[in-house]
Every structure is written in C-alpha cells, then in structure tokens.
Amino acid sequence: MVMTSQQEKSNKDPERANGTSTSPDASVLRPPVPPDGGYGWVICAASFLASVILDGVCFSFGIFYIEFLDYYGSSKAKTSWVGSVLNGMYLSMGPLVGGLANKFGCRRVAIIGSLMASASLFLSTFSPNIDVLIFVYGALGGFGFGLMYLPAIVMVGYYFEKRRALATGIAVCGSGIGAFVFAPMCEKLLEWYDWKGATWIISGIILHGCVLGALYRPLEHEKAPRTASPPSTERKRTQSACEQRPKELQPRDILRARVSESYDNSTGAGNGSLPEDKLIVQGCQQSMGNLNSKDTEEKQQMCMSKSCDEAMFKQIHKDKQREDDLKRPMYRKDIFYSGSIDNLPEYKENPDVASYVQSVTSIPRDQEPEKKDPCARFPFLKRCKSCTDTISEMLDFSLLTDPVFCVYGFSCFLCMAGFYIPFTYLPHHATKMGLSLEEAAFLLSIIGIANTIARVLCGYVSDQPWADCLVINNVALMMGGLATILCPFCYNYAMLAIYSAVFGVGIAVFVSLRSIIMVDLMGLGRLTNAFGMVTMCQGLSAFIGAPIAGALYGIMGDYSLSFYMAGISLFLAGAINIPLRRLARWQKEKRLKDSGFDEASPVEISLMVEESVKC
C-alpha cells in the first residue's frame, strides 16, 4: 500500500487527523463504549415503538385523507398537502434536530417532540379550514415528528456496535408494524367516532412518546488508567504561570485556597512568604526577584495567585467541556450506520471496540485565535457550538460538487417523490373501485407486513460477503416502480393485495440499505454529511410528490396518471444508480492519481480502489 509521509503523520496522530481538540486529560477520558446489550435492548424496544407510532400515523394518512375530502370539500391536490407537509417536515428537519440532540440530548428532544406532535394533532381538530389544518396538522405535527424520529435512530447506533445490524433491524421493523396496526385501527376509530374523535385518540397515543423518550438514557464516559504523557499545548500555557498543575482540582482544594487567601489578607502574612497550605499556587515559580517592600511582595503574591486561579479554572472548564463532548452522539462518524461494523475498514484496523469507538469519535477543534471564530463574537452561538457543529456538518453543501453524491441524492429525491403516493391515494382508489373502507385499509396493512419481512431479510442479506447492496437497492426500486405503474390495471382486490406486497418490499429495501450504500460509496467519514443532505432532499421531495399526483387526478378524473408518476419516479430512482459503482471507482482512481499515486501500477491502484469501494 502506497502511503505519503503526510498520511503517515496523520495515522500517528489520530486526533489531529480527525480534527479533534486536544486536552491535557485526553488520555484519561475515553468516549463511552456501547454496551451492545443490557440496557441497550430497552433502547432498542423504545426505538421500535417510536417507529410504530411515527410511521403508523404517517402511513395511515390515506384513511384520514378520505375524511378530510368530505369534511372540508377542498380539491384532492390541496387536501393532500396535509400529509405531504407532515412527511416533508419530519424528514427535512433532520440537520436541525441533529444539532438539538447533540446539544441537549436525545431524551429532551424526543420528549419535546412527542408533546408538540400530540398537541398539534389535538388542536388540528379545531381547524376552521384546510389551510389551518395544513399548518397545524402538517407543519407543526411534522416538526414534532422530526424531533421524535432522529433520536430514535441515533440512540440505537449509540448503544450498539457489534450487534448494531441486529438491533437496527429490530428497531426499524416498527415502521412496517406501525402500518400494519394503524391502518385497520384508524378505520375502526373512524367507524366508531368521527375523524375528530379518532384524531384525539391518535394524539393520546403519540403522547406515549414522552415515556419512550424518557428511556433514552445517555451513556457515561469510561475513565482509563492515568498514564504519563508529554505535556500538551494547553498544559504548557498553564505552566507559564505555574510550574506544575495538580492532577485533579477538587472543590475542597479551591475552598482551602480561598480560605488561605482570606487568612493572608487578614493577618498580613508577616514573614513575607506564602503559606504552605495554599495548594493551588504551591508550585508557582519564584521569578519575582528579591523585593524589599512587604506591601509590594503581597501585591505580587495576590496577582500571581489570581493568575494561577484563572488559568486553572479555565483548564478545568475545558476538561469538563471535553468530557461532555465525548458523550455527544453526533460527534461519532458512524452514528447513522445501520450495518455491521465488521465490514468497515475502520473497525478492521481497530478490532477492539473501545479503540474503534475512539477512532470514529471526532470533536471539532476550537478556532485559534478566537478572532477567527465567528461564534466568538456572539456568546449565545459560542454556548451552542455543539449544535452549530452538527448543523454545519449535516448541511455540507460541498457534497454538491461530488458527482457520486449528486447521482445518489437525486435517486433519493426521485424515490421519495413516489414513496408516499400509494400510502395517500391507494385507499381512495380502492373505494372508487367498489371496495369497502375496511378492505382499503387492509391494503396498507399488507404494505406494512411485507415491509417488515423485507427489512429483516434485507438486514441478513446485506451482511453476507457476496451481497452487493447497491445492486439489491436498484433491483428493489425498479421492481416497486414497475408494480406501481401496473397498479391502475389491477381490477380486483387480490391483484391490489399483490401490488401492495411488492411495493412494500421495494420501499423496505431502499430504507434499510440507505446508510450502508452511503458508506460504501463515500466512506464512513462523510456519512453524517451525506445523511443530512439526503434527508433534506427526501423532505423536499415528500413536500411536492403527493400534491402533484393529486393535481394529475384533477386532469384525468382518476388515479391512473398519479400511479404512473409514482411508478416512473421509483423506477428511475433505481435505474440512475446502475452506473454509480463505476462512477465511484473512476472518481476514486482520479483522487488517488491526484494525490501522488501516479507512480503506482494499474494493478496496485485497482487493488486500492477495490478495497475502498467494495461493499
């Protein structure tokens, strides 16, 4: 393997390579190591139930869509905006929610999201017109769902490493179970009550997300045995005022220093020397020279004591800040990865889980000098640095210059444009064919159960060494797209049930393999960047997909064009990814050559590319 000298230096200094901030106690504190079990299974169950609630409500919107049409009398395109804004908001809010979760913790964010979503759906029943319903039910409810959605994903990756594929597979199955359970349940609620009463009950179910969010307990960091290490930059700065810094500054030490200082002021320190119990400044250098004036000496001692105190307290604050940063989930590069870490080169280099976690934890370095830091001018932004760090990382627009990301991002955009159309219009399409509302609702349940089974199988297959995740994704999307194009030709319930099953499998594969494909094509280091930008693309697409399909209904008088549009979008989403592997390989070769690998043989370059691009 060819390696430049600069790369060798980066490997020797992992913190510098990752852009992490160095602290004097960096060797003492380590990032929390996921337990891979124990309380992690409680987290997994909470994430599963959160997915049941979130996707259960979103996927069953088509049942309420029929009621909204009758109650408000608006056009199908405008009524579909209610569900589109709901889905679009909770997807596109990913970067903002990621920043909030990194700053305030997943527990608080999820609880607030549950409260907000529950209140929004409850208040939406008092909407006097469809426009207010779009804002309250769609926008506010979608924002609350976004606050619930991302923490549910993050916490599973936070608590699992070796068993992450299994835990993630269990958690995301809640999506299919939610569709399977909520669709017939909503149909029964509408039969027993009107849509307002049914919405109140759904609002109460969403409120249980507060209990689930309360279970999102943050991990505590692991303390490693202290080892002798050369003094860091920060320690050298502190030593400019003090010869040696105590290993740990306990509150009692600070108290004793303050008492000693008060004693000096009251007694006058007649011998002209520092008291022995003044611990903080015990090691200060005596570089003041021989002073004949006792008053001058006392002033110098007080000044030196204050200077040392300020330096110590500043260092303690930085150490505490680093300790908190090490526990922030969004500083881990693999937090969104849903596959097995055994397939990652980063884990193969560090087979020990603790070492691997440390290698993928990256804390952005503080700007030096402070005048170059835009947050330094605004204290509020300085306090929210952990939030702004995540938002800027998940909104990395430099990815738009990467052709591989542009192709895959556009694929995700097309997929989500057709993703929610069957969920929104299939029940109404079925009732127009003469089927009962109960039968129409059960079609969504079929999508849900097929989705669940496909996610389990997909998780197993993706871990096999022979599996090409990109090919599986492309085939599944094209298969789901073709089935959606043929949906208008399904003239009985059995054919619609078969279509629902095929469509459920297609979308399940796309969602399950999304993060794995991102790592496969762009590397683990850019997963957070790509995930944030992709969720933005998907959110924007979800905003416009169903309303366009509703407008097409107004042109044709039936849902044929709507399903054609959804099917073509899904099919193209898979088709444009076909050359993506070759494009990624070409781009990798180009980067290697531009980085000084011109002297490497084509065989060596091919092996390096295969190692870095292979699934």
N, C-alpha and C positions, 0 to 999 in steps of 0.2 A: 504494500500500500504506500503510495507516494504521499508525503506529508511535508509541508513547508515548515520552516523554523517558527513562523508566527503561529501556526496551528499547534506546534509542539508546546509553545509557551501557554497557549490557551488551555491545553489539556492539563498542564501542570498547575494552572491556576483556575479551577473551575468557577470560583466566584467572579473572577474578572471576566471570564468568558460569558457567563450568564448575565453580566451586568448587575451583579448584586452588590449591595453596600456592605462593606467590611466593618466589623465591630471588634473591639477587644475581646469580647466574650464569645466570638463566633465559634470557638472550639468547645464552648461549654454548652451552648444551646443547639438543639437539633430540631428540624421540623417534626411535627407529630407523625408517628408511624401508624398507618391504618391497621386496625386490629384484625381485619379480614375475618370477622366473625363476632361472636359475643354480642355486644350492643349494636354492632353493625347490622344484624338481622332485624332489629327493631327499626333502624333507619330504612332498611330495605322495605319492610312492611308499610311504613309510613309513606314512603315514596310511591309504592304500589297503590295505596288507597288514594293518594293525591292525584295520581294519573286516572284512577277510576272516576273521580269527581270531575276533573278538568275536561278530559276528552269525552266523558259521558255527557256532560252538558253541551259541549260544542258539537259533537257528532249527532246528537238528537235534536238539533235545532230545526231540522226539516219537519219534525212533528209540530212544533210551535209555529213554524212558518205558515202552515195552512190556517191556523187560528188567527195569526196576525193579518193575513189577507182578508179574512171575513170581517174582523173587528174594525180595522182601520180603513179598509176599502182602497188602499193605495195600489199602485202598479206592482207587478211582480219584481221588476228591477229595483224599485225603491225599497220595497219590503225586504228584499234580500240584503240590503245594506246593513240591516241589524246584525245578521250573523257574520257578514263579511268584516264589519268593523270590529266585532268581538274577536274573531280569529286573527285578523290582521294586527290588532293592538297587542295581543298577548304574545305574538311572535316577534314583532318588530321592537318591542321594549327590551329585548334581551341584553344589549350593551348597558343600558341604564340600570336594569335590575342587577346585572352582574357587578356593577360598581357599588350599588347599595348593599348587596350581600357581602361584598368584600369589606366594606366599611363597618356596617352594623351587625353583620352575622346573618346566616340563613334563617335562624329561628325568628328573629324580629321581623324580617322582611316577609316571611311566609305568613306569619300571624296577621300582620297589617294587610297583606293581600287578601287573605280569607275574609277579614272584616269588611274590606272595601268591596269585594265581589258580591258578598252576601247582601250588603246594604244596597248595592246598585240594582241587583235583580229585584229586591223587595220594592224599592222606590220606583222601579220602571213600571210597575202595575198601575201607577197613578199618572202615567204619561197621557196628556190630552190628545196628542197626535203622533204620527210616525216619526217626525223629526226629533221630538224629545225622546222617544223610545230609542232611536239610533244612538243618541248621545249618552243616555243613562244606561241602558242595557248593553249597548255595543261598546262605546268608548270607555266609560268608567268601569264597566264589568270586565272588559278586556284588559284594562290596566291592572285590575286586581288579580285576574288570572295570570298575567305575566309575572306578578310578584310571587305567585304560588308555584309557577311552572319551573323557573330556573333553579330555585333552591332544591326542588325535588330531584333534579338531575345532578346538581353539584354534590349533594350530600352523599349519594351512593358512591361516586368517584372518590369522595373524601374519606370514606370509611373502608374502602376495599381496594386492593391491588391485585394480589394473586388470584382471588376469586371474583374479580370485578366483572368478568364476562357473565358469570352465573348470576351475580347479584343484579347487574343491569338488566339481564334478560328477564328476571322475575319482576323487577320494578316496572319495566315498560310494558309488560303484559297487562298492566292495569288499564292501558289505553283501549285494548280490544275488549276487555271485560266490561269497561265502562260503557262502550257502545252496545254490547250485548245486553246489559242490565237496564240501562237508562231508557233505551228506545221503547220497549214494552211498558216499562214503569210509567214513562211520561204519557203514553197512550191511555193507560188506565186512570192516571190522575186527571187527564182531560175528560175522560168519560165520567168520572165521579164528581169533578168540580169543573169550573170554567178555567180559562188559561191563567187568570189572575190567582186563583187558589192553588193551581198547580205550580205556578212560579214561586209563590210563598213557600211551599214545601221544598222546592228545589233550593231556594235561598237558605232554608234551615239546614239542608244537607251540606251546602257549601260552607256553612259556619263551622262544621266539624273540622274544617281545615285548620282552625286555630289549635285544636288538640294535636293534629298531626305536626303542625309547625313547632309546637312546644317540645316535641320529641327530637327535634334537630339539635342535639347537644353537640357543641364544638369539642374537638379533640384538644387535649392538653399536650404541650410540647414535652419532649423527652430530654432529660438532663444527662449529659455524658460526663464521665470522669474527667476532672481537670488535668490537662497535660501542659507541660511547659512549651511555650511558643514564643517566637520573637515578637517584640513589641510592635504593635500596629501603628499606623499613622496617627490615629486618634490618641493612642497612649503616649506617643512622643509629644503630641501637643500638650497633653496634660502634664507631662514631665517638665515642660518648660517652666511651670510654676512649682511643681512638687517633684522631688527626686523619685519618689515611688508612690504608686496608688494602691491603697488597700484592696485586697481581692474582692471583698464584698462590703458595702457600706450599709450597715444595719441601722434601723431607726434609733436604737439606743446610742449608737455612736454619734449620730447627729445631735441627739439630745445632750449627750455628755459634752460635746463641743460647744453647744450653745450655753450650757451651764458654766463651763470653764471660761468662756468669753465674758459672761456676766460677772464671774468672780474676778477676772482681771480688771474689769472696769471699776469694780467697787473697792478692791484692795490696792490697786495701783501697781501690783507686781514689783515690789520694792527691789528685788535683786536684779531687775533688768533682763531676766531670761524668761523663756516660755515655760509654762507649767508642763509637767510630764504627762498629765492625763489629757492633754489637748490632742486627741488621736488624729484628727483629720490633717492637721498641719505638722504632725510629728516628724515627718521626713523632709520638710521643706529645706531647701538649700540656704545656707547662711552666707549669702553673697552680698549682704548689705554693707559690709565693711565695719570697721570699729567706729562706733557712734558714741560721742561723749555726752550727748544730751539724752537724758532719760525720756523726756516727752517725745523727742524725735524718734527714739527707738520704739516706744509704744505705738506711735502712729504707723511706723513701718510694719510692725508686727500685725496690727489690725488690718492694714492694707493687704499684707501678704496672706493673712487668714481669709479675708473676704475673697481674694483672687482664687485661692485654692478651693474654697467652698463653691464658688461659681463654676469652676472647672469640673469639680466632682459631680455637682448636681446636673450639669449639662451632660456629662458622660452617663450618669445613671438614667437620665431621661432617654438618651439614645439607646442604651441597653434594653430598657423597658419597651421602647418602640420596636426594636428588632425582635424582641420576644413576642410581641403582639403580631408583627408582620409574618413571622414564621408560622403562625396559626391561621393566617388568612387563606382561604381555599383558592382564590383566584390567582394567587402567585405560583400555583403549581401548573406546569405546562400541560400536564396530562389530565386535567380535571374533567374535561369533556370526553375523554376517550372511553369508548364503551366496549372495546375488545379486550383480549387477553394481553397482558404486558409481556408475556413470553415471546411475542412476535416483534417486540420493539428492540431496535439496536441499542437504545439507551439502557434497557434492562439487561441485555446480553453483556454489555460492558460492565455493569454493576449488578451481578446476580443477587446480592444481598438487598433485601427490600429497603432497609434503612438507608443504605448508601444510594440506592436508586432514587428514593424519595428526596434525598438531599440534592441529588444531581439535577432533578427536574423542578426544584424549587428556586424561583428566580425573583428576588426583590429588587425593583428598580433602584438604581443608585441615585442618591441625592445630588442635585445640581451644585457644582462648586466652580466659581464662587456663587454666593447666593444671588448676586445681582443678575445672573443669567437665568435664574429660576423664575418663570412668570408667576408662580404661586407665592413667591416671597413678598410680592407687593400686596397680596391680598391674604390676610391671615385666615379668613374662612376657607379659602382654597387650600392653604397650607395644611389646615387641620383635616381636610378631606382628601389628602393626597392618595390614600389607598383607594378611594372611589374614582378619582380622576385618572389614576394609573390604569385601572381596569377598563374604564370607558374608552380611553385613548387606544388601548391595546385591542379592544374588540371592534373599534371603528378605525382600523388601519387601512386607509384608502390607498396606500401604496400597493396593496394587493391588486388593484385595478390595472396595474402595469404588468401583472403576471398573466400570460396567456392561459396557463393551466387553470388558474383560479377563475378567470373570466369565463371560460367554457363551462366549468363545473358550476359556477354561480348562476350562469344563465340557464343551465339544466335544472337547477333547483327552482329558479323563478318560474320556468315553464311547468314544472311538476306541480307546484303549489297553485298555479292558475287553474288547473283542472282538479286539484285534490278535493276541494270542498263542494264542488258542483253536484256530484251524486248524493252526498250527505244532505244537501239543501233541497234538491228537486226530485230525487227518486221517490220519496213518499207521495208527493203530489202527483207525479207522473203515474204512479201505480193506482192511485184513487181515480184518476181520469180514465184509466183502463177498466174500471169497474170493480177493482179490489176494495176490500174493506180497509178502514184505517188500521185495524189490528194486524192485518196481513202486510200492509205497507210498512208498519213499524217493525215487523219482524224481519223485513229485508235488511234494515240497519243492524239488527242483531246478528244476522248471518255475516254481514261485513265484519262485525266485531269479533265473532268467534273464529272466522277464518284469519283475521288479523292476528289474533293471539297465537294460534297454532303456527302460523308462518313465522312469527317472531322467535318462537322457541327453536324451530328448525333452523332458521337463519343464523341464530346465535351459535348453534352447534356446528353448522357447516362452515361458517366464517373462520372458525378456529382450526380447521383442517389445513395441513400444509399445501394440499393440492388446489385449494379453493382460490379463485380469482374474484375478489369481492366486487371489483368494478364490472366484470362481465355479468355476474349474478344480478347486480343492480340494473344494468342495462336491459337484460332479458326480462326481468320482472316488470319494469316500467313499460316496455313496449308491449308486453302481454296484457297488462292492465289497460293500456291505451287502446289496443285493438278491441278488447272486450267492451270498453265504453263506447267506441264508435258503433259497435253492433247492438248496443242496448236498445235503440229505437225499434229494432226488428224483433225484440222479444215480446211475443204477444200473449204469453200466459205466465202464471205465477212460477211455474217450475223453471222456465227459462230466465226469469228475473232473479230467481234464487241462485242459479248457476252463475249468472253475471256478478251478483253480489259477492259470491265466494271468490271468484277470480280477481275482482277489483280489490277485495280485502287483502289478498295475498300480495298483489303488486305494490300497494302502498306500504305494507308492513316491511317489505324488504328495503324499500327506499329509506324509511326512517331508521331502521336498525343498523344499516351499513354506512350511514352518512358520515359519522366521525371517523370510522375506520378508513374510508376512502380518502378523506381529507389528509389523514396522517400518511397514508400510502402514497399520495401524490405530492404533498407539500412538506411533509416532515412533521414531527411532533412539536418542534419549536414554533411552528406557525399555526398550530391547531386552534388556539384561543382567538387569534386574529381572524382565521378563516371562518370559525364557527360564528363569531359575532357578525361578520359581514353576510354570511349565508342566511342567518336568521332575519337580518334586515331585508334581504332580497325576498325571502319567503313571506315576510309580513306584508311587504308592498304588493306582492302578487296576490296574496289572500284578500287584500282590500278590493281588488278590481275583478277577480275571477268570476264570482257568483253574480255581481250586478251586470256584467257584460252578457253572461248566459241568460239572465232574466230579460235583458233588452232583446236578445235574439228570440225569446219566446214571444215577445210582442210583435215581432216581424212575421213569424211563421204561424203563430197560434197554437203551437205545440212545442215539446221539448227536444225535437229532433236535432235542430241546429245547436242547442245547448250541449247535448251529449256529444255531438260531433266535435265541437270546440274542445270540450274536456278531453276527449279521446286523442285528438291530434296533439294537444299540449303534452299529455303524458307520453305519447309515442315519441315525439320529438325530444323530450327530456332524456329518454334513453338512447335515442339514435345519435344525438350530437356527442355523446360520451364515447362512442366507439373508437375514434382516433385519439382519445385522451391519453391513453397509455403511451402511444408512440410520441405524442407531443411532449409528454413529461420526460421521456427518455432523451429526446432531442434537446430539450431545454437543459437537462442535467449535463449532457455532454458539452454543450456550449459553455455552461458555467465552469466546468472542470478545465476546459481549454483556456478560458479567460483568466482562470486562477493560477495559471502557470503549469498546466499538465500537458503542454504541447509535446514535451519530450516523452511522455508515456506512450506505450504502444497501443494500438487499437484494441488489442485483447485486454490489456490492463484497464483501459477506460471502460470497456464493455463490462468487465467484472465489477468495477466500482459502481457503475450505473445500475447493474443488475442487483447489487447488494443494497443500494439505497432506494431503488424504486420497486423492488419485488414485494408483493403483498405478503 
